Amino acid sequence: MALSILIVTILVVVGAYMAYENRGLPEMKSRVILPVVLGIIGAFFTVLYSLKSEKVELQFNSTVYFHRSDLLVLDEHDKRSALYGGEQFGPSLRSYVAGCVERDERFHQSKSDKRGEEAGQLYCDMVLLKLIDRFFWAYADWWDVRITSQRLGDGVMSIVSPVRPDPDSASLAWERFVTESLDKDRFSSLLIGLPKQHWPEKMTVPPKTKGRVVVSPYDRRLVLTNPFVEVSITIRPKGGAIGVGDFAWLLGYDKKKSEEFWSELFDVSCNADFRKMRYGHPEMPRYRRWVETMFEEVQYQVGDTERIQRARDYRDLTRGV
């Protein structure tokens, strides 16, 4: 990009010089100025269309397992979380879900299919809330980081290490994020209703980054934008099925036990659209690394493939013990 801009600059300078040197010629407008202007315009559009449009896209499935009777997650009914890849939600979020189910009359309808639909919407909210909560933890101090998460014993350990810690950053304060970036909808009520002792302080982000949550009847979307890139993480319900799927065998459930639970399936789409005019900027690798690290962490935290792999690793580790 720098070379292209240099070429255009040279053309402008040469054109200006030629116009100045031939300023006394009566035919200067038709023979000098017009060709030079057309050449500069052509060079400009050549440079513009030569800029690369870069995107990063990631799509995968995420499943939440909950009991068909009380609508609470599998974690509340089976404490052997290592056998299903680790906790689906931490204790604070599980407690909050239990409170929502207990207080909200929508979860006490007589028709089980309606209760199930409402539970599916709640857990769609909770998957996104889990990711937002995770980001506020992982990016508490720096934005250009590496996040290493791995199974450790019967749990998961994460290490956050800065790649380039520097003061060139911004921050999204949790309280302002909750009150300013959301419309007055169900999801905003969900965030505001979290106990204040659970509220993280802030999320460190690249300079001039703005965050918002977009909610529709069909999906939930976290959007982060700055002068270099627009990032969106979308959670979209895909229906569900009776039973805990592959985890029935890992947990030792028979058919009857497995069918006490419901598997709610979600499509998770991570998309990043880098600004075309920033292509070749020396800071662009940091923004690319920011996006890639974030997307890897999203997949590790809620991806089905990663969850079942952790469960199988634990099974293999403890086999024969």
Secondary structure, 3 states (H helix, E strand, C coil): CHHHHHHHHHHHHHHHHHHHHCCCCCCHHHHHHHHHHHHHHHHHHHHHHHCCCCEEEEEEEEEEEEECCCCCEHHHCCCCHHHHCCCCCCHHHHHHHHHHHHHCHHHHCCCHHHHHHHHHHHHHHHHHHHHHHHHHHHCCCCCCEEEEEEEECCEEEEEEEECCCCCCCEEEEHHHHHHHCCCCCHHHHHHHCCCHHHCCCEEEECCCCEEEEEECCCCEEEEEECCCEEEEEEEEEEEEEECCCCHHHHHCCCHHHHCCEEEEEEEEEEEEEECHHHCCCCCHHHHHHHHHHHHHHHHHHHCHHHHHHHHHHHHHHHCCC
